[in-house]
Amino acid sequence: MSYAMIKKIELIQKLSHIPDMKIDELNKIIDNILKESEEILKKPISLKGIWKNKGFEKINNLELELKTIKKELTDSVLKKDI
């Protein structure tokens, strides 16, 4: 079992000992932690440079190569028996 999972189980066990008058306070604290976590996850991620150094820079005419491959695929699909 992972460390995080063990800690979550410990927290769940501790929840049963929280006094009733503190439940709302604890709920607000948890909501704040979750809100902060969501804001971190929502940061935009850039895909710029994702294809860098993958070999495409070695192709002289990339557009022509893509057109050729697209034509080959189209011809291959059209030749298949239905």
Beta strands, then each sheet from edge to edge (+ up, - down):
end
